[in-house]
């Protein structure tokens, strides 16, 4: 193991809004087939997780445990960023597209980092957004890119020039609604959800026509009167029920189902004002992609009072389970439990804790947690594991078809959870008190863990000494790339977890890595601090 020297190529930041002429031929169209085969065409990276399956795995294998020590910075793209840099770039036809917070888009030459064009959205003077004015990326289709904005628009940009082709307002942002995650294109639809549960919004998932921005359907994550699940909300609490969408859905083309993780109910820490299970918060919902109709749901944390959203990436794998071929959905949840579900029916198959947890005796035969007494927030404060950030959070896990392992960034520790008054006022925080992080395990905060995807049992772990908000990337070269808040970016052996290479990037790493090919060479990219770093072998 050794650290790389830093032969940075620094590129001057763009100033203000700059739409410049495309310096090369018009970009090749991105088709529905291209998106469906994203995982099988590792030269490009066409969606947030590198494929509909949610694997965040690259089939590129040039960089291996044997040569990763020679990995070098190839180029760096820098911007004056004051918010968290959580983007995952897209790459197609030699061009990289990435977002910079709060709502800017850049097109770069994927080989050199040279700027091609820049789009900057002029936002209203007062944006109400939790948690931070972030943007996690784009969707791509045809000759267009699609951006969800903090003021709750979905915007289509021309890939050649960055000019706006259409824009549609999803909802009035002023009451706390915002768009922060990377959309997903399925067929002729752009799928995008809304955030803002900490302000008492009512969440939803939308589909828009890629051609003209017409809204085609909407699914409310908090059901209203007459809708299935409405009975799980006492009184009028559904009107401020939360249910944010923070992370890009996964999709099964054969079943035509979208798998969407739904956030916490509002208010976060006072459940007294919203009696019931509070569907579909803290759930995965399987939606028909054509109509937005609910096919099935599974709720990980009924009546959540600890802010343990189900905003984790839903990973889709086909494996034999208990002697029978099954189409599975696997996920490590913020509540500290790992789950295996049948993704066609929503049937619970398996679950176990993957971090320390003290709030449930376990999961019953249906997957419902058996909650222990005295674990709800209280006026005095109740200490509970996991901490409010969860056993994991929005950062992307990875699944490797080479090792057959599921990789996840974990957090170990407890919080003191408090309960207080909850009065809803539009556009203001609707929390129901607060929390304090209390304990961590020994002198470390968490780990990258490899789990058996069918059981959730740990195979190996690599401990981290700073809190980790960064996602993971596995590769067919036998590596797992990971980062942490202390600025280290690492390559681990995918079979053993042994650290093989690391580099200090000088800024917080809280994005998820990706990989692509340029001129026949494998590249790895990660956002950190105010920069995007791209690595390759000499």
Protein Blocks (a to p, Z undefined) as FASTA:
>chain_A
ZZdddddcdddddehjdddddfbdcdddddfklmmmmmmmmmbccbfnopaklnopafbf
kbcfklmmmpccfbdcddddfbdcfbdcddeehiacddddfbdcddddfknopafbdcdd
dddfbdcddedjadfbdcdehjbccdddfkopacdddfklopafbdcdfbdfknopacfb
dcddehjaccdddehklnopacddddddfklopafbdcdfbdcehiahklmpghjllmmn
gjpafbdcdddfklopacddddddddfklmklmgcjhiaehiacdddfklopafbdcdfb
ghiakhpackbccddddddeehiacdddddddfkopacdddfknopafbdcdfbdcfkbg
bdcfkopacddehkaccfkopaddddfkojbdfbdcdddfklopacddddeddddddddd
ddddehiacehpaaddfbdchjbfbdcddddfklopafbdcddfbdcfbdcdddfkopac
dddfkopacdddfklopafbdcdehiacfbdcddddeehiacddddehjbccddddZZ
